[in-house]
């Protein structure tokens, strides 16, 4: 019940986000109609369609993404006709005839029964177009579904989120109705009101058709509601509560560290062995860019406070199958210069014991074994270090270092240019794939020849060549093979592997069809060339400062078969 309330509140907050702007004209276009038989059915249809499509996306994998893309274009056509009918009454009369035979009409002089059905259909079409910004609350729902599998509970959580958005839109709709009535009363411009609404709907259609709802508006929305949502999560979500370093009755204990495959840099550690010491648990995985960027701080804290009684434990819980290999993890630990103990948690034993859902996730535990503070994701390093200092002070440790560490990392460990990131983490495998528009649509677990479409909108990507797309990756079966991505960020990373035989595979990357030059990443040169030698995250593009960042078309071409691609990440 708490999670349902949290999901509902998250939906309510979407009205504050620019991501709602493209669909707002579709909602306000019904403001002049009675709310119960027009606005309410429209919002109900929108909420139901969003929950339905989102549930299918969790269950069905890659195929539903294409189905939804086709549905979006169909919905754009329907709503374009609706907008034009507002602009041109003659068109409304002409369009109404076939729609009447299909059970719906765009003509305004429809019966109450048809009005309700028609409004619900328009709402369902709007639900196909709605691309809400995935803030922490929606991310919590989708992450839980991805890790634990879809369920009826997931569908209800998504519906609760959509109903929250519908509630806030209802307020906007009722307010819009009063505004329209005022315009008519004082200005007498009924026909112009219709035309203004029709124009606004057309602008919304254009915004969605050009991907602004998923790109530009997503970037504008990134910081609009995130802090409020994060506070709601900490307030209401029991697995995430631990917002201060002060003891409370609700604090949970450090669970047993059982089920570890093996330990690196340490003999096996137990809860009893850690009693009396301050402990920092860092959940990470070596192909996770967010984890890599936080590692320099974790290592620095370990060295700075070890003598004062801090024990840092890295819990390596894999995201991809190749990260379960202890040899791969040990190699990554050596190359990343990690000196503190690392538990290989390939069976998710510690992850589940903590009820964790994030990479990276930091749990701060006091000397009595209580979890006193948590932090999920990157950032807030000074706050986290102050928590360490406070917990150490409670043990009466002597000569606790003061100040905060200063990190100057480069390569993949360099901090993200967050304000310039307009592209989300994107998975290649069909299990969690989004925005993939290869021709033909992905055929799971089948050898298929794909080709690029005529163009890619922002955050869309495609395969070209003979590939086999599996649950978590795509494998190139015959060279040459390509992947293209239309992105907006300073950095572009791609998790790659050389395939089962392990032979190195060379590749070349391009931006707008040209060598990246000074915009090359740590794993490519100025000509765009690089080599896949192992399964890990590769930094392929690093551009200049925020002023140089714009939408770019990235392309990578592999010279040999066997190349495996797992996920894009950005920074």
KETIDO-882730 format. One line per 4 residues: number of its first residue (from 1); for each residue x negated, y negated, z of C-alpha. Coordinates in Angstrom, 1 decimal. Layout:
BEGIN
NUM) X Y Z; ...
***
This chain:
BEGIN
1) 0.0 0.0 0.0; -2.9 -2.4 0.8; -4.4 -1.7 -2.6; -1.0 -2.4 -4.3
5) -0.8 -5.7 -2.5; -4.3 -6.5 -3.5; -3.6 -5.7 -7.1; -0.4 -7.8 -7.1
9) -2.3 -10.8 -5.6; -5.0 -10.4 -8.3; -2.4 -10.6 -10.9; -0.9 -13.7 -9.3
13) -4.3 -15.4 -9.7; -4.4 -14.9 -13.5; -2.3 -18.1 -13.9; -5.4 -20.1 -12.7
17) -7.6 -18.6 -15.4; -8.1 -19.9 -18.9; -7.7 -16.3 -20.1; -3.9 -16.7 -19.7
21) -3.8 -19.7 -22.2; -3.4 -17.7 -25.4; -0.2 -15.9 -24.2; 1.2 -18.9 -22.3
25) 2.9 -20.4 -25.4; 4.6 -17.0 -26.1; 6.1 -17.2 -22.6; 7.0 -20.9 -22.7
29) 8.7 -20.4 -26.1; 11.6 -18.7 -24.2; 11.8 -21.6 -21.7; 14.9 -23.0 -23.3
33) 16.8 -19.7 -23.0; 18.6 -18.4 -19.9; 15.9 -16.9 -17.6; 17.8 -13.7 -16.7
37) 18.5 -12.6 -20.3; 15.4 -14.1 -22.0; 12.4 -15.0 -19.8; 12.8 -12.1 -17.3
41) 13.0 -9.3 -19.9; 10.1 -10.9 -21.8; 7.9 -10.8 -18.7; 9.1 -7.3 -17.8
45) 8.2 -6.1 -21.3; 4.8 -7.7 -21.1; 4.0 -6.2 -17.7; 5.2 -2.7 -18.7
49) 3.2 -2.7 -22.0; 0.0 -3.9 -20.3; 0.3 -1.2 -17.6; 1.1 1.5 -20.2
53) -1.8 0.6 -22.6; -4.3 0.2 -19.7; -3.3 3.6 -18.3; -3.6 5.3 -21.7
57) -7.0 3.6 -22.1; -8.2 5.2 -18.9; -6.8 8.6 -19.9; -7.3 8.7 -23.6
61) -10.7 7.2 -24.1; -11.8 5.7 -27.4; -8.8 6.6 -29.6; -6.4 4.3 -27.7
65) -8.7 1.4 -28.2; -8.1 1.6 -31.9; -4.4 2.2 -31.4; -4.3 -1.0 -29.3
69) -6.2 -2.9 -31.9; -3.7 -1.9 -34.5; -0.9 -2.8 -32.1; -2.4 -6.2 -31.5
73) -2.4 -7.0 -35.2; 1.2 -5.8 -35.5; 2.1 -7.9 -32.5; 0.4 -11.0 -34.0
77) 2.5 -10.5 -37.2; 5.7 -10.3 -35.2; 4.9 -13.3 -33.0; 3.7 -15.3 -36.1
81) 7.1 -14.8 -37.7; 8.7 -15.8 -34.4; 6.6 -19.0 -34.3; 7.4 -19.9 -37.9
85) 11.1 -19.3 -37.3; 10.9 -22.0 -34.6; 9.2 -24.4 -37.1; 11.5 -23.6 -40.0
89) 15.2 -22.7 -39.1; 15.7 -21.5 -42.7; 13.0 -18.8 -42.2; 14.7 -17.7 -39.0
93) 17.9 -17.0 -40.9; 16.0 -15.0 -43.6; 13.9 -13.1 -41.0; 16.9 -12.2 -38.9
97) 18.5 -10.0 -41.5; 15.9 -7.1 -41.5; 15.3 -7.5 -37.8; 19.0 -7.1 -37.1
101) 19.0 -3.8 -39.0; 16.1 -2.7 -36.8; 17.9 -3.6 -33.6; 16.5 -7.0 -33.0
105) 16.8 -10.5 -34.5; 14.8 -13.7 -34.3; 17.9 -15.8 -34.8; 18.8 -17.8 -31.7
109) 22.6 -17.2 -31.9; 22.3 -13.6 -30.8; 24.5 -11.8 -28.4; 23.5 -11.4 -24.8
113) 22.7 -7.7 -25.2; 20.5 -8.3 -28.2; 18.9 -11.3 -26.5; 17.7 -9.1 -23.6
117) 16.4 -6.3 -26.0; 14.8 -8.8 -28.3; 13.1 -10.6 -25.4; 11.8 -7.3 -24.0
121) 10.4 -6.4 -27.4; 8.6 -9.8 -27.7; 7.3 -9.3 -24.1; 6.0 -5.8 -25.1
125) 4.2 -7.4 -28.1; 2.7 -10.1 -25.8; 1.5 -7.3 -23.5; -0.4 -5.8 -26.5
129) -2.1 -9.2 -27.0; -2.8 -10.0 -23.3; -6.5 -9.6 -22.5; -6.8 -10.6 -18.8
133) -10.3 -11.5 -17.5; -11.6 -8.4 -15.6; -12.3 -10.1 -12.3; -13.3 -8.1 -9.2
137) -9.8 -6.9 -8.4; -9.0 -5.5 -11.9; -12.6 -4.2 -12.0; -12.0 -2.4 -8.7
141) -8.9 -0.7 -10.2; -10.5 0.3 -13.4; -13.8 1.4 -11.8; -11.9 3.6 -9.3
145) -10.0 5.2 -12.2; -13.2 5.8 -14.2; -14.9 7.5 -11.3; -12.0 9.5 -9.9
149) -9.9 10.0 -12.9; -6.6 8.4 -13.9; -3.5 9.1 -11.8; 0.0 7.9 -11.1
153) -1.6 5.7 -8.4; -3.7 4.0 -11.1; -0.7 3.3 -13.2; 1.2 1.8 -10.3
157) -1.9 -0.4 -9.4; -2.1 -1.6 -13.0; 1.7 -2.3 -12.9; 1.4 -4.2 -9.7
161) -1.4 -6.3 -11.2; 0.8 -7.0 -14.3; 3.8 -7.8 -12.1; 1.7 -10.3 -10.1
165) 0.8 -12.0 -13.4; 4.5 -11.9 -14.4; 5.5 -13.6 -11.1; 3.2 -16.5 -11.6
169) 4.3 -16.8 -15.3; 7.9 -16.8 -14.1; 7.2 -19.9 -12.1; 5.6 -21.5 -15.2
173) 8.5 -20.5 -17.3; 11.1 -21.9 -14.9; 9.1 -25.1 -14.6; 8.8 -25.2 -18.4
177) 12.5 -25.0 -18.8; 13.0 -28.1 -16.6; 10.3 -29.9 -18.6; 12.1 -29.1 -21.9
181) 15.5 -30.3 -20.5; 13.8 -33.5 -19.4; 12.4 -34.1 -22.9; 15.9 -33.6 -24.4
185) 17.6 -35.8 -21.9; 15.2 -38.8 -22.1; 13.8 -38.5 -25.6; 16.5 -36.7 -27.6
189) 13.9 -34.8 -29.7; 15.3 -31.3 -29.6; 13.9 -30.4 -33.1; 10.5 -31.7 -32.3
193) 10.4 -29.6 -29.1; 11.1 -26.6 -31.2; 8.3 -27.5 -33.5; 5.8 -28.2 -30.7
197) 6.6 -24.8 -29.2; 6.3 -23.1 -32.6; 2.9 -24.8 -33.2; 1.7 -23.7 -29.7
201) 2.7 -20.1 -30.4; 0.8 -20.2 -33.7; -2.3 -21.6 -32.0; -2.0 -18.8 -29.5
205) -1.9 -16.3 -32.4; -5.0 -17.9 -33.9; -6.9 -17.8 -30.6; -6.2 -14.1 -30.3
209) -6.9 -13.3 -33.9; -10.3 -14.9 -33.7; -11.1 -13.2 -30.4; -11.2 -16.4 -28.3
213) -9.2 -14.7 -25.6; -11.9 -12.1 -25.2; -14.8 -14.4 -25.7; -14.8 -18.1 -25.2
217) -11.9 -18.1 -22.6; -13.5 -15.1 -20.8; -16.6 -17.2 -20.4; -14.6 -20.2 -19.1
221) -12.7 -17.9 -16.7; -15.8 -16.1 -15.3; -16.0 -18.3 -12.2; -12.4 -19.5 -12.0
225) -11.0 -16.9 -9.7; -13.9 -14.5 -8.9; -14.7 -16.0 -5.5; -11.1 -15.9 -4.4
229) -10.6 -12.3 -5.6; -13.8 -11.3 -3.9; -12.5 -12.7 -0.6; -9.2 -10.9 -1.0
233) -11.1 -7.6 -1.6; -13.2 -8.1 1.6; -10.0 -9.1 3.5; -7.7 -6.3 2.3
237) -9.7 -3.4 0.9; -10.8 -1.1 3.7; -13.8 0.4 1.9; -15.3 -3.0 1.4
241) -14.8 -4.7 4.7; -17.9 -5.9 6.5; -18.1 -9.5 5.8; -20.3 -10.7 8.7
245) -23.1 -9.6 10.8; -21.1 -9.8 14.0; -19.8 -6.6 15.7; -16.1 -5.7 15.4
249) -13.8 -2.9 16.3; -13.3 -2.1 12.6; -16.9 -1.4 11.8; -17.7 2.1 10.5
253) -20.7 4.2 11.3; -23.5 5.2 9.0; -22.4 8.6 7.6; -24.6 11.7 7.5
257) -27.2 11.7 4.7; -26.3 15.2 3.6; -26.2 16.7 0.1; -29.4 15.0 -1.2
261) -31.1 16.9 -4.1; -34.6 15.7 -3.0; -36.4 12.8 -1.5; -39.1 10.6 -3.0
265) -41.7 8.7 -1.0; -40.4 10.3 2.3; -39.5 13.6 3.9; -35.8 14.1 4.4
269) -34.2 11.5 6.6; -31.2 12.0 8.9; -28.8 9.7 10.7; -30.3 10.7 14.0
273) -33.8 9.9 12.9; -32.7 6.4 11.9; -31.0 5.6 15.2; -32.5 2.5 16.8
277) -33.7 1.0 13.5; -32.1 -1.5 11.2; -31.3 0.2 7.9; -30.6 -1.1 4.4
281) -29.0 1.4 2.0; -29.3 0.4 -1.7; -27.1 2.4 -4.2; -28.8 2.1 -7.6
285) -29.5 4.0 -10.8; -32.4 3.4 -13.1; -30.6 2.5 -16.3; -28.4 -0.1 -14.5
289) -29.5 -3.6 -15.4; -27.9 -5.2 -12.3; -29.8 -2.7 -10.2; -33.1 -3.4 -11.9
293) -32.7 -7.1 -11.3; -32.1 -6.6 -7.6; -35.0 -4.1 -7.0; -37.7 -6.8 -6.6
297) -35.8 -8.2 -3.7; -35.3 -4.8 -2.1; -39.0 -3.9 -2.4; -40.0 -7.3 -1.0
301) -37.8 -6.9 2.0; -39.1 -3.5 2.7; -42.7 -4.7 2.8; -41.9 -7.9 4.7
305) -39.8 -6.4 7.5; -41.1 -2.8 7.7; -43.3 -3.6 10.7; -40.4 -5.2 12.5
309) -38.2 -2.1 12.3; -36.4 -2.3 8.9; -36.0 1.0 7.0; -34.9 0.6 3.3
313) -33.4 3.7 1.6; -32.7 3.7 -2.1; -29.8 6.1 -2.9; -30.2 7.0 -6.6
317) -26.7 8.0 -7.7; -26.6 8.6 -11.5; -24.2 7.0 -14.0; -25.4 9.1 -17.0
321) -26.3 12.8 -17.1; -30.0 12.2 -17.9; -30.3 10.3 -14.7; -29.6 13.5 -12.7
325) -33.0 14.9 -13.7; -35.3 14.5 -10.6; -38.3 14.2 -12.9; -36.8 11.2 -14.7
329) -35.9 9.5 -11.4; -39.4 10.1 -10.0; -41.0 8.6 -13.1; -38.7 5.6 -12.9
333) -39.6 5.1 -9.2; -43.3 5.2 -10.0; -43.0 2.8 -13.0; -40.8 0.3 -11.1
337) -43.3 0.3 -8.1; -40.7 1.4 -5.5; -42.5 2.3 -2.3; -39.6 2.9 0.1
341) -37.8 6.2 0.5; -35.4 7.2 -2.3; -32.7 9.9 -2.0; -31.7 11.6 -5.2
345) -27.9 11.7 -4.9; -27.1 13.5 -8.1; -24.0 15.2 -6.7; -22.5 11.9 -5.4
349) -22.7 13.3 -1.8; -23.9 10.1 -0.1; -21.9 7.9 -2.6; -18.7 9.7 -1.5
353) -19.6 9.6 2.2; -19.8 5.8 2.0; -16.7 5.5 -0.3; -18.9 3.5 -2.5
357) -17.8 2.2 -6.0; -20.5 -0.1 -7.2; -24.0 -0.3 -8.7; -25.8 -1.9 -7.0
361) -24.3 -1.8 -3.5; -26.1 -2.8 -0.3; -25.1 -1.6 3.1; -26.7 -3.2 6.2
365) -26.7 -1.0 9.3; -27.7 -2.1 12.8; -29.7 -0.2 15.4; -26.6 1.5 16.8
369) -25.7 2.9 13.4; -22.8 0.6 12.6; -22.4 -0.8 9.1; -22.4 -4.5 9.8
373) -22.5 -6.1 6.3; -22.0 -5.1 2.7; -22.8 -6.8 -0.6; -21.9 -5.5 -4.1
377) -23.7 -6.5 -7.3; -26.4 -9.0 -7.8; -27.0 -12.4 -6.0; -26.6 -13.8 -2.5
381) -30.2 -12.7 -1.7; -30.8 -15.4 0.9; -27.6 -14.5 2.7; -28.6 -10.8 2.7
385) -32.1 -11.6 4.0; -30.6 -13.6 6.8; -28.5 -10.6 7.8; -31.6 -8.5 8.0
389) -33.3 -11.1 10.2; -30.2 -11.3 12.5; -29.9 -7.5 12.9; -33.6 -7.2 13.6
393) -33.3 -10.0 16.2; -30.7 -8.0 18.0; -33.2 -5.2 18.5; -35.5 -7.7 20.3
397) -38.2 -7.1 17.7; -41.3 -9.3 18.1; -42.7 -11.6 15.4; -39.9 -11.2 12.9
401) -40.9 -13.0 9.7; -39.0 -16.1 8.9; -38.0 -17.7 5.6; -36.9 -15.9 2.5
405) -38.8 -14.1 -0.2; -39.5 -15.9 -3.5; -39.3 -13.6 -6.5; -40.6 -14.4 -10.0
409) -39.6 -11.3 -12.0; -39.9 -10.9 -15.7; -38.7 -8.4 -18.3; -35.6 -6.5 -17.4
413) -36.0 -7.5 -13.7; -35.7 -11.2 -14.5; -32.5 -12.9 -13.2; -29.5 -13.0 -15.4
417) -28.5 -16.3 -17.1; -24.9 -15.7 -15.8; -23.4 -18.9 -17.0; -24.2 -17.9 -20.6
421) -22.9 -14.3 -20.5; -19.8 -13.9 -22.6; -20.1 -10.2 -23.4; -19.2 -7.4 -21.0
425) -21.0 -4.1 -20.3; -19.9 -1.9 -23.2; -20.1 1.9 -23.3; -20.8 3.9 -26.5
429) -19.3 7.2 -25.4; -15.6 7.6 -26.1; -14.7 8.2 -22.4; -15.1 4.5 -21.6
433) -15.5 2.9 -25.0; -13.9 -0.5 -25.7; -13.8 -2.9 -28.7; -15.3 -0.3 -31.1
437) -14.0 -0.8 -34.6; -16.0 1.7 -36.8; -14.5 3.0 -40.0; -13.0 5.5 -39.5
441) -12.0 5.3 -35.9; -14.1 7.4 -33.5; -13.5 11.2 -33.8; -14.5 12.6 -30.4
445) -17.1 15.3 -30.4; -17.0 15.6 -34.3; -19.8 15.0 -36.8; -18.6 12.0 -38.7
449) -19.9 9.4 -41.2; -19.1 5.9 -40.0; -19.4 2.5 -41.7; -19.3 -1.1 -40.6
453) -16.1 -3.1 -41.1; -16.1 -6.3 -43.2; -16.7 -8.3 -40.1; -17.0 -8.2 -36.3
457) -15.2 -10.6 -33.9; -16.9 -11.5 -30.7; -17.6 -8.5 -28.4; -16.7 -6.0 -31.1
461) -19.2 -3.3 -32.2; -19.5 -0.6 -34.7; -21.5 2.5 -35.8; -22.8 3.2 -39.3
465) -24.3 6.5 -40.5; -23.7 10.1 -39.5; -23.0 10.2 -35.7; -21.5 12.5 -33.1
469) -19.7 10.5 -30.4; -19.5 12.3 -27.1; -18.0 11.4 -23.8; -20.9 9.2 -22.6
473) -23.0 8.6 -25.6; -23.4 8.8 -29.4; -26.1 10.9 -31.1; -27.4 10.1 -34.6
477) -27.4 13.3 -36.7; -29.0 12.0 -39.8; -31.2 8.9 -40.5; -30.8 6.1 -41.1
481) -28.2 5.1 -38.6; -27.1 1.8 -37.3; -25.2 0.0 -34.5; -24.0 -3.6 -34.7
485) -22.6 -5.8 -31.9; -21.3 -9.3 -32.0; -22.4 -10.7 -28.6; -22.8 -13.9 -26.6
489) -25.6 -13.8 -24.0; -29.3 -14.6 -23.5; -30.3 -10.9 -23.1; -29.1 -7.8 -24.8
493) -30.0 -4.4 -23.4; -29.2 -0.9 -24.7; -29.5 2.3 -22.8; -31.2 4.7 -25.3
497) -32.7 8.2 -25.4; -34.8 10.2 -27.9; -32.5 13.2 -27.9; -32.8 16.7 -26.8
501) -36.2 17.4 -28.4; -37.8 14.3 -26.9; -39.6 13.2 -30.0; -40.3 9.4 -30.2
505) -37.9 7.6 -32.5; -38.7 4.2 -34.0; -36.2 1.5 -34.6; -35.9 -2.1 -35.7
509) -33.5 -4.8 -34.5; -32.2 -7.8 -36.3; -30.2 -11.0 -35.5; -28.0 -12.1 -38.4
513) -29.9 -9.7 -40.6; -33.3 -11.3 -39.8; -36.2 -10.4 -37.5; -35.7 -11.7 -33.9
517) -39.0 -13.6 -33.8; -39.4 -15.4 -30.5; -36.0 -14.0 -29.4; -37.4 -10.4 -29.2
521) -37.0 -8.5 -25.9; -39.6 -6.7 -23.7; -39.2 -3.5 -25.7; -39.4 -5.0 -29.2
525) -41.9 -7.2 -31.0; -41.3 -10.3 -33.1; -40.6 -8.2 -36.1; -37.9 -6.4 -34.1
529) -39.7 -3.1 -34.0; -39.7 -0.7 -31.1; -39.9 3.0 -30.1; -37.6 5.2 -28.0
533) -39.9 7.4 -25.9; -37.7 8.2 -23.0; -34.1 7.9 -21.7; -33.8 4.5 -20.1
537) -32.6 0.9 -20.5; -34.4 -1.0 -23.3; -34.4 -4.8 -23.4; -34.0 -5.6 -27.1
541) -33.2 -9.3 -27.2; -34.2 -12.2 -24.9; -33.3 -15.6 -26.2; -34.3 -19.1 -24.9
545) -32.5 -21.2 -22.4; -28.8 -21.8 -22.0; -28.8 -24.5 -24.7; -29.9 -22.0 -27.3
549) -27.3 -19.4 -26.6; -24.6 -18.9 -29.1; -22.6 -16.0 -30.6; -25.0 -13.7 -32.4
553) -24.7 -10.6 -34.6; -27.1 -7.9 -33.4; -28.0 -4.8 -35.4; -30.3 -1.9 -34.6
557) -31.4 0.7 -37.1; -33.0 4.0 -36.2; -35.5 5.7 -38.4; -34.9 9.3 -37.3
561) -32.2 11.6 -36.1; -31.6 12.4 -32.5; -31.4 8.9 -31.2; -28.9 8.6 -28.4
565) -27.1 5.4 -27.4; -25.2 5.1 -24.1; -24.3 1.5 -23.2; -24.9 -2.2 -23.9
569) -25.5 -4.6 -21.0; -26.1 -8.3 -21.1; -27.8 -11.0 -19.0
***
